[in-house]
Amino acid sequence: MTALKKSKARPKPTVSPLAYDITTAATVLGIGVTKLWGLIREGEIRPVRLGKRTLITVREIERVLSQDASDDR
């Protein structure tokens, strides 16, 4: 019978994303990609460009959602 070796590897820390790609941001917001691009075009959502990638920061998503919530009041 062989003894189980204890792993000395450290568990990887979980890292929360700071920004999402367009597809993921649309999913997080509960809207379609076309609607998200429309909001970007209208200036409602400010994207971050990183090379050829277009990203939406978590802070921007929170701003849009909190703005929307305050508009409902």
C-alpha positions as CSV (number, residue, x, y, z in Angstrom):
1,M,0.0,0.0,0.0
2,T,1.5,3.4,-1.0
3,A,1.1,6.4,1.2
4,L,-0.6,9.5,-0.3
5,K,1.9,12.3,-0.9
6,K,0.9,15.6,0.6
7,S,1.0,18.4,-1.9
8,K,3.2,21.3,-0.9
9,A,1.8,23.5,-3.7
10,R,0.1,26.6,-2.4
11,P,-3.5,27.2,-3.5
12,K,-3.9,29.8,-6.2
13,P,-5.5,33.0,-4.9
14,T,-8.7,34.0,-6.6
15,V,-8.4,37.3,-8.6
16,S,-11.5,39.3,-9.4
17,P,-11.4,40.8,-12.9
18,L,-10.9,44.6,-13.2
19,A,-12.5,44.7,-16.7
20,Y,-14.5,42.5,-19.1
21,D,-14.5,42.0,-22.8
22,I,-17.6,43.1,-24.7
23,T,-19.3,39.8,-24.7
24,T,-18.8,39.2,-21.0
25,A,-19.7,42.7,-20.1
26,A,-23.0,42.4,-22.0
27,T,-23.7,39.2,-20.1
28,V,-22.9,40.8,-16.8
29,L,-25.2,43.7,-17.6
30,G,-28.0,41.3,-18.9
31,I,-28.1,42.9,-22.3
32,G,-27.0,41.9,-25.8
33,V,-23.7,42.8,-27.5
34,T,-25.5,45.0,-30.0
35,K,-27.2,47.0,-27.3
36,L,-23.8,47.4,-25.4
37,W,-22.1,48.7,-28.6
38,G,-25.1,51.1,-29.0
39,L,-24.6,52.4,-25.4
40,I,-20.9,52.9,-26.1
41,R,-21.7,54.8,-29.3
42,E,-24.2,57.0,-27.4
43,G,-21.6,57.7,-24.7
44,E,-23.6,56.0,-22.0
45,I,-20.8,53.5,-21.3
46,R,-17.1,54.5,-21.5
47,P,-14.9,51.6,-22.8
48,V,-11.2,51.2,-22.3
49,R,-9.1,50.4,-25.3
50,L,-6.1,48.1,-24.8
51,G,-4.4,47.5,-28.1
52,K,-7.1,46.1,-30.3
53,R,-9.3,45.0,-27.4
54,T,-12.2,46.9,-26.1
55,L,-12.9,46.4,-22.4
56,I,-15.5,47.6,-20.0
57,T,-14.2,48.1,-16.4
58,V,-16.0,46.7,-13.5
59,R,-16.1,50.3,-12.1
60,E,-17.9,51.5,-15.2
61,I,-20.4,48.7,-15.0
62,E,-21.1,49.6,-11.4
63,R,-21.4,53.3,-12.3
64,V,-24.0,52.5,-15.0
65,L,-26.0,50.2,-12.8
66,S,-26.0,52.6,-9.8
67,Q,-27.0,55.5,-12.2
68,D,-29.8,53.4,-13.5
69,A,-30.9,52.5,-10.0
70,S,-31.0,56.2,-9.0
71,D,-33.0,57.1,-12.1
72,D,-35.7,54.7,-11.0
73,R,-36.3,56.6,-7.7
